[in-house]
Structures are given as structure tokens and as C-alpha cells.
Amino acid sequence: MSVAAHLAELVEKHRALERSIEEEMARPYADTVRVSELKKKKLRLKEEIERIRLERVSLH
């Protein structure tokens, strides 16, 4: 898998997590533990996306 394809996949997963968080928060009794776990996963993805982007910039 190319770096660009991997990056695109990570960005899509990040967006999917954002949708999941929004859906959970829209519930009358949101599962705060689930929301917290989703937010942590989203943050890890964001950090990985940024790391890859920085590596790509430094290579050029």
C-alpha cells in the first residue's frame, strides 16, 4: 500500500470515528466511557496522520 493510500485510509477512519462520537453524543443517555474510548482512538489516528504528513514533507 502506498503512503498516500495509507494516509487516505487513516483520514477516513478518523472521519468515521468523528461520526461515531457524534452519534453516541446524540443519544439521550450517551455512554461516556464509549465516547472517551472513541475520542482516544481518534486522537491516536490524528497523531499518526500528522506524523506521516510530517515525514512526507521532510522527504521532499
Backbone as CSV, one residue per row, in Angstrom:
resi,resn,N_x,N_y,N_z,CA_x,CA_y,CA_z,C_x,C_y,C_z
1,MET,0.856,-1.178,0.000,0.000,0.000,0.000,0.901,1.239,0.000
2,SER,0.557,2.170,-0.855,1.347,3.398,-0.915,1.096,4.255,0.326
3,VAL,2.002,5.163,0.565,1.865,6.066,1.709,0.605,6.909,1.553
4,ALA,0.339,7.384,0.337,-0.846,8.213,0.097,-2.125,7.428,0.366
5,ALA,-2.158,6.167,-0.055,-3.338,5.332,0.181,-3.513,5.060,1.671
6,HIS,-2.414,4.804,2.343,-2.468,4.566,3.794,-2.973,5.816,4.518
7,LEU,-2.474,6.958,4.107,-2.897,8.221,4.708,-4.386,8.454,4.477
8,ALA,-4.857,8.200,3.264,-6.281,8.368,2.948,-7.137,7.439,3.801
9,GLU,-6.668,6.223,4.016,-7.394,5.265,4.850,-7.480,5.761,6.293
10,LEU,-6.383,6.289,6.807,-6.377,6.810,8.174,-7.319,8.003,8.318
11,VAL,-7.326,8.879,7.319,-8.212,10.047,7.351,-9.668,9.591,7.355
12,GLU,-9.996,8.576,6.568,-11.376,8.077,6.533,-11.759,7.446,7.876
13,LYS,-10.845,6.714,8.484,-11.114,6.136,9.808,-11.340,7.246,10.838
14,HIS,-10.558,8.315,10.734,-10.699,9.466,11.634,-12.096,10.064,11.486
15,ARG,-12.545,10.232,10.243,-13.888,10.778,9.990,-14.975,9.849,10.523
16,ALA,-14.777,8.550,10.346,-15.754,7.578,10.836,-15.853,7.634,12.359
17,LEU,-14.721,7.799,13.022,-14.741,7.920,14.479,-15.474,9.186,14.903
18,GLU,-15.278,10.272,14.173,-15.983,11.522,14.475,-17.493,11.312,14.363
19,ARG,-17.918,10.607,13.321,-19.355,10.322,13.161,-19.866,9.459,14.313
20,SER,-19.087,8.465,14.708,-19.489,7.592,15.816,-19.623,8.375,17.117
21,ILE,-18.700,9.289,17.349,-18.758,10.128,18.550,-20.014,10.993,18.517
22,GLU,-20.278,11.609,17.375,-21.468,12.456,17.245,-22.746,11.656,17.457
23,GLU,-22.796,10.442,16.894,-23.975,9.588,17.065,-24.175,9.224,18.532
24,GLU,-23.095,8.864,19.195,-23.199,8.486,20.611,-23.630,9.679,21.459
25,MET,-23.076,10.847,21.171,-23.421,12.046,21.943,-24.869,12.475,21.709
26,ALA,-25.446,12.092,20.582,-26.824,12.458,20.268,-27.831,11.601,21.033
27,ARG,-27.381,10.513,21.591,-28.281,9.645,22.367,-28.691,10.351,23.659
28,PRO,-29.895,10.054,24.116,-30.343,10.677,25.378,-29.418,10.347,26.557
29,TYR,-28.923,9.123,26.595,-28.018,8.715,27.670,-26.733,8.184,27.039
30,ALA,-25.912,9.088,26.601,-24.670,8.711,25.922,-23.774,7.913,26.863
31,ASP,-23.136,6.908,26.313,-22.182,6.092,27.063,-20.858,6.859,27.106
32,THR,-20.615,7.512,28.222,-19.436,8.377,28.324,-18.125,7.597,28.237
33,VAL,-18.135,6.354,28.682,-16.931,5.526,28.578,-16.640,5.242,27.106
34,ARG,-17.678,4.897,26.361,-17.515,4.647,24.922,-17.041,5.909,24.210
35,VAL,-17.636,7.042,24.542,-17.236,8.311,23.921,-15.767,8.588,24.213
36,SER,-15.357,8.367,25.438,-13.964,8.590,25.823,-13.020,7.681,25.034
37,GLU,-13.384,6.411,24.899,-12.559,5.471,24.134,-12.472,5.886,22.670
38,LEU,-13.606,6.296,22.096,-13.621,6.735,20.700,-12.747,7.971,20.505
39,LYS,-12.815,8.888,21.456,-12.006,10.107,21.355,-10.515,9.786,21.441
40,LYS,-10.153,8.825,22.283,-8.748,8.429,22.394,-8.259,7.803,21.092
41,LYS,-9.094,6.950,20.490,-8.736,6.343,19.209,-8.584,7.415,18.137
42,LYS,-9.506,8.364,18.153,-9.467,9.450,17.175,-8.183,10.261,17.336
43,LEU,-7.798,10.542,18.562,-6.574,11.298,18.814,-5.346,10.528,18.337
44,ARG,-5.302,9.215,18.608,-4.167,8.409,18.140,-4.071,8.437,16.614
45,LEU,-5.220,8.358,15.944,-5.222,8.437,14.485,-4.727,9.796,14.016
46,LYS,-5.186,10.847,14.666,-4.763,12.199,14.290,-3.252,12.328,14.423
47,GLU,-2.709,11.811,15.513,-1.266,11.877,15.729,-0.511,11.096,14.659
48,GLU,-1.032,9.927,14.288,-0.383,9.131,13.249,-0.461,9.834,11.895
49,ILE,-1.607,10.431,11.593,-1.774,11.182,10.344,-0.758,12.316,10.283
50,GLU,-0.633,13.056,11.359,0.315,14.173,11.398,1.757,13.693,11.258
51,ARG,2.081,12.577,11.902,3.429,12.024,11.809,3.755,11.660,10.359
52,ILE,2.824,11.012,9.693,3.037,10.625,8.295,3.169,11.858,7.412
53,ARG,2.320,12.839,7.636,2.394,14.067,6.832,3.732,14.773,7.029
54,LEU,4.202,14.825,8.258,5.497,15.461,8.529,6.645,14.691,7.878
55,GLU,6.566,13.369,7.913,7.595,12.548,7.270,7.614,12.788,5.766
56,ARG,6.432,12.903,5.176,6.347,13.138,3.725,6.942,14.495,3.371
57,VAL,6.689,15.495,4.196,7.220,16.833,3.936,8.742,16.825,4.067
58,SER,9.249,16.137,5.067,10.700,16.127,5.284,11.434,15.347,4.194
59,LEU,10.746,14.448,3.519,11.367,13.682,2.440,11.485,14.492,1.160
60,HIS,10.694,15.530,1.033,10.693,16.325,-0.213,11.538,17.545,-0.103
